[in-house]
Amino acid sequence: MSLQKRNKDERVLSIRDLNISFETSSGMVKAIRGVRMDLYRGETIAIVGESGSGKSVTVKTIMGIMASNGRIDSGTINYTFTNENGERETVDLTKMTQKEIRYRFNGKHIAMVFQDPMTSLDPTMTIGRQIMEPILLHENVSKEEAQARALKLLEEVGIENPEKRFKQYPHQLSGGMRQRVVIAIALSCNPDMLICDEPTTALDVTIQAKILELIQKLQKEHNIAVIYITHDLGVVAKVADYVDVMYAGRIIEKGDVNEIFYDPRHPYTWGLLASMPDTDTDSKRLFAIPGTPPNLLERIEGDAFAPRNPYALAIDYKAEPPMYNVGGKHRVASWLCDPRAPKVNPPEQLMERMKKMRTESAKYDND
Amino acid sequence: MTTIDYNAEPLLHVEGLKQHFKISRTYTTKAVDGISFDIYQGETYGLVGESGSGKSTTGRAIIRLYDPTDGKIIFDGHDISGKLSKEDEAYLRQNMQMIFQDPMACLNPRKKVKEIIAQGLQIHHLYSSQEELDEKVNRILDKVGLSREHATRYPQQFSGGQRQRIGIARALVMNPKLVIADEAISALDVSIQAQVVNLMKDLQDELGTTYLFIAHDLSMVKYISDRIGVMHLGHIVETGTTEEIFSNPIHPYTRSLLSAIPHPNPIVEKSRVSLEYNKEKEGVDYTKGTVHNLTKTHYVLATDEEFEKWSKIAAEHPDVF
């Protein structure tokens, strides 16, 4: 695996202590609480979490498409890009207005692939025109050149017969095809960062695998940084270099993909991994995390996960755990990692599965 | 765990079911094109396939939301294909229930939970007094893990997982023989999916309900189903016990479907490439295929040559994962 040492000059994104809240009719919702994240060129980060955990809000802030009732309370989002003069330039996105972010970066430097390709494409425009649109908008090129590039992009994303498809409308394409078109649009201006918000949730498994493989291939060719938002841990295992697990607006565990999958430390991550049905195990009952995610309207006392956590300690209800460094790039926000905490083991089902996963992966390591 | 008697008369017998939709004068979509299967009392039959394979149409045709074009559906001794007699329709509507995909869309936002759950009982007059009705609603709420206070709230006051529980309660309060779960968990979060699936299994153990479980998530289907049917473009291309489908898949579509499941194991997953299946490229015509039995329960739709070829490939490469 290619987890080389990260080079500082290659850093694309650096988020520090980000806090975001939303004003709603029933009060303030603290959606993001102290998020910290780094992203380098050519890397893939996956943000995992349930709905309402704040994973979408984080990336929408980067894109400047946060809902209008949202407010950045504190923190910085430093984004580094190569400007028109070919120099590396760093800007703080939190200091810019949303309009400015959209005008300067969206499409050109930061592109996004949304969940549902049917709603993110314009039904009244041919797909050819939709791919040409960002090229004509951001770059000073002729219509003919834009068309040639659009055709090349269609070919690149694996659409057969691009000349014919060029003139068709979104409704004439299947779901997988549409998502390929969306990816072509996202890549049309050679962005250095691609955000994929559940890119395959609306697609079938067979097509899902193909789309993921396509994004991986294009990422390698263009050396782009990719952020995936997903709740499917199988997808994460396939594409991610690094994983951030979010719960109630906070990153509760982060590390490289092997650390998270082979040595998870946070009880919530245990729950997520254990509740995935495994095609190999024949256990009678699935492990389920009890309860529901907390209501962020209410003030959270202590660890947000404590009420659902069978391993909760007394301190979990009183104080929020700090980020513990458990070696390597692995960071965990759980009191269980404190040296004074009692030693606990993950649920039995998960232990068994991890043992099996290690033996399985050992086979591949030898190849 | 209830044992399933496969020698008994099946609870649901579907034979040559066709459901065509006329789009225009010259074009007809053959969503379901001649499928046959049986579901036995107390089992869970999983129907999987990609979108457009006709799995949801099958479910809807069986519960008679559509009028099937052709074919025979026998449900618990009642012929429910063709024009329904009054008695058969009443029997069908009471004893077959459906759980829908989107718990946000399938509950009436202007009705309280207890009204939603009680509606079926009221329509079919399955109670003798108001107390009995309340009692029935409360009992089913307990069973699906909701509290009695929830009965007087509205659907929008619940989370997705809780709403799906209301949907399940609404189906099960009728004490049905067969429940059709059409993508009942795909709209839910992973941690909640596990809760709902466990609940469905527990209720099956307790009440002996039979499920037709329609889904595209094969790993969940494996976990819940006793037998699985794989659908592609309106045909069941392979069916067998869960064990048979997962350990000895023959049809290339089944194999591509199985190979596409992402595994939560990064090192393995990163070096794996999914199998491809293209019906046109392989020149497969489902209407030409006949049913080939491997075992009493496991069969594949194929022509003789195809069957031979595929069995050989399957024998040479047993590992699709």
Chai-1 contact restraints between the chains, C-beta under 6 A:
chainA,res_idxA,chainB,res_idxB,connection_type,confidence,min_distance_angstrom,max_distance_angstrom,comment,restraint_id
A,E50,B,D189,contact,1.0,0.0,6.0,A-B,restraint_1
A,S51,B,D189,contact,1.0,0.0,6.0,A-B,restraint_2
A,D204,B,E50,contact,1.0,0.0,6.0,A-B,restraint_3
A,D204,B,S51,contact,1.0,0.0,6.0,A-B,restraint_4
A,D204,B,H216,contact,1.0,0.0,6.0,A-B,restraint_5
A,V205,B,A260,contact,1.0,0.0,6.0,A-B,restraint_6
A,T206,B,S256,contact,1.0,0.0,6.0,A-B,restraint_7
A,T206,B,A260,contact,1.0,0.0,6.0,A-B,restraint_8
A,A209,B,A260,contact,1.0,0.0,6.0,A-B,restraint_9
A,A209,B,S274,contact,1.0,0.0,6.0,A-B,restraint_10
A,H231,B,V190,contact,1.0,0.0,6.0,A-B,restraint_11
A,L233,B,P264,contact,1.0,0.0,6.0,A-B,restraint_12
A,G234,B,P262,contact,1.0,0.0,6.0,A-B,restraint_13
A,G234,B,H263,contact,1.0,0.0,6.0,A-B,restraint_14
A,G234,B,P264,contact,1.0,0.0,6.0,A-B,restraint_15
A,V235,B,P262,contact,1.0,0.0,6.0,A-B,restraint_16
A,A237,B,P264,contact,1.0,0.0,6.0,A-B,restraint_17
A,A237,B,N265,contact,1.0,0.0,6.0,A-B,restraint_18
A,A237,B,P266,contact,1.0,0.0,6.0,A-B,restraint_19
A,A237,B,E269,contact,1.0,0.0,6.0,A-B,restraint_20
A,K238,B,P262,contact,1.0,0.0,6.0,A-B,restraint_21
A,K238,B,E269,contact,1.0,0.0,6.0,A-B,restraint_22
A,V257,B,P266,contact,1.0,0.0,6.0,A-B,restraint_23
A,N258,B,P266,contact,1.0,0.0,6.0,A-B,restraint_24
A,F261,B,P266,contact,1.0,0.0,6.0,A-B,restraint_25
A,S275,B,V190,contact,1.0,0.0,6.0,A-B,restraint_26
A,S275,B,S191,contact,1.0,0.0,6.0,A-B,restraint_27
A,S275,B,A194,contact,1.0,0.0,6.0,A-B,restraint_28
A,M276,B,P264,contact,1.0,0.0,6.0,A-B,restraint_29
A,P277,B,S219,contact,1.0,0.0,6.0,A-B,restraint_30
A,P277,B,M220,contact,1.0,0.0,6.0,A-B,restraint_31
A,P277,B,Y223,contact,1.0,0.0,6.0,A-B,restraint_32
A,T279,B,S219,contact,1.0,0.0,6.0,A-B,restraint_33
A,T279,B,K222,contact,1.0,0.0,6.0,A-B,restraint_34
A,T279,B,I261,contact,1.0,0.0,6.0,A-B,restraint_35
A,R285,B,N198,contact,1.0,0.0,6.0,A-B,restraint_36
A,L286,B,A194,contact,1.0,0.0,6.0,A-B,restraint_37
A,L286,B,V197,contact,1.0,0.0,6.0,A-B,restraint_38
A,L286,B,N198,contact,1.0,0.0,6.0,A-B,restraint_39
A,A288,B,A194,contact,1.0,0.0,6.0,A-B,restraint_40
A,A288,B,Q195,contact,1.0,0.0,6.0,A-B,restraint_41
A,A288,B,N198,contact,1.0,0.0,6.0,A-B,restraint_42
A,I289,B,S191,contact,1.0,0.0,6.0,A-B,restraint_43
A,T292,B,S159,contact,1.0,0.0,6.0,A-B,restraint_44
A,M357,B,N265,contact,1.0,0.0,6.0,A-B,restraint_45
A,E360,B,V268,contact,1.0,0.0,6.0,A-B,restraint_46
A,S361,B,I267,contact,1.0,0.0,6.0,A-B,restraint_47
A,S361,B,V268,contact,1.0,0.0,6.0,A-B,restraint_48
A,Y364,B,I267,contact,1.0,0.0,6.0,A-B,restraint_49
A,Y364,B,V268,contact,1.0,0.0,6.0,A-B,restraint_50
A,Y364,B,S271,contact,1.0,0.0,6.0,A-B,restraint_51
